[in-house]
Amino acid sequence: MSVAYLAVLLFSLAGMVILDYRLSLFFRADPVRASVVTLTGLVFFTAWDLMGISLGIFSRGDTGFMTGLLVAPELPVEELFFLGFLSYLTMNLYQLMDRRLRTGTFLPADASTEGNAVS
């Protein structure tokens, strides 16, 4: 039993939170809408996984990097964190690219561009 994979997922999730906060992308821009979208994505992809598991398409596999804790047969707890991360990453990227196409910059409208090398 190891928490390596879960730790990497949490570290990556923390990176998404930092980007979201710094650039006002998703949760910082509209927390209620972001919560609904993320929860919807999490529920959809969890149902997708459960359907794949029931059809014998998906299986957990053996690895020493995971905790071994299961939410359901063949559904490790890390999968829920991964699906949440995937939804969050997708929406951050969508918001970032939408902003870039609309304004020509990655920075939020209220950010000072002075001394900022992100644009």
N, C-alpha and C positions, 0 to 999 in steps of 0.2 A: 504494500500500500504506500503510495506516494502522493504528494500534493503538487508535484511539479507542473502538470498540465493546468490544473486549476490556478496555480500561482501565476503562470504565464497569461492565462485568460484575464485574471484580475488586474495584472499589470497593464495589459493592453486596454482593458476597460478604463482604467485610470487615465491612460493617455487620451482616450476619446473624450473623457470628462474635461480634461485640461483644454483640449482643442475647442470643445463646445463652449466652455466658459470664456476662453480668451477671445474667440472669434464670434461669439453670440450666434451659434449655428442652430441648435435644435432645442434642447431643454431650456437653455437660457433665454431663447427668443420667445418661446411659448410653451411653458411647462405642461399645461393641461393637454394640449394637442399632442405634444411629444409623448406624453405618458400613454395616451390612447393609441397612438400609432405604434409605439414600441410594444405595448401589451398585445395589440392585435397581431403584430408580426410574430411575437413569441408564441401565442396561442396557435396561429396558423402553422408555423413550422414544427411545433411540438406535435400537433395533430398529424402533420405530414410524416414525421418520424415514426409515430405510433402506427400509422397505416403501413408504412414500409416494414416495420418490425413484424406486424401481424401477418404480412404477406411473405415474410421470409427474405425480403430484399436487403434489409439492414440488420446488422448484428453488432454487438459491442466489440468483440475482438479482445484479445488479451495483450495487455501492456503493463509495464511496471511504472508508468508515469501517471496513472490515474488512481483516484482514491479507492475505487472498488465499490463505492456507494451507488446504489441504483434507486431511481425514482419509480421505475416500472421495469418489468423484465426487459433486458437488453437496452435500457435507457439510463445511461450514467448521469449523475448529477452535473457533471461537467458539460454535458450537452445543452442543458438549460442555460448555463452561463454563456456558452458559445453562441447559441441562438439569440440571446439578448444582445451580445456583443455584435453579432452580424447585423441585426436590425438597427442598432445604434450607429454602427459604422456606415451602413448604407444611407441612413438619413443625414448624417453629418456630411458625407460626400455629396449627396444630392443638394443639400443647402449650400455647400461651398461652391459647387459647379454652377448652380443657379445664380448665385451672387456674382460669380466671375463673369458669366455670360451677360447678365443684366448691367453690371456696373464697370466691368473691366478690372476689378480688383478682388482680392480675397478678403480684404478688410471690411468690417462693418461700417456703415455710413457715418456713425458717430465717432469712429476711431481717428485719432490724429495720425497722419502718415509720416510725421516728422520723427526720424530716428527708427523707423520700423521697416525692416527688410523683407516683409512677408509678401508684399504686393507683387 
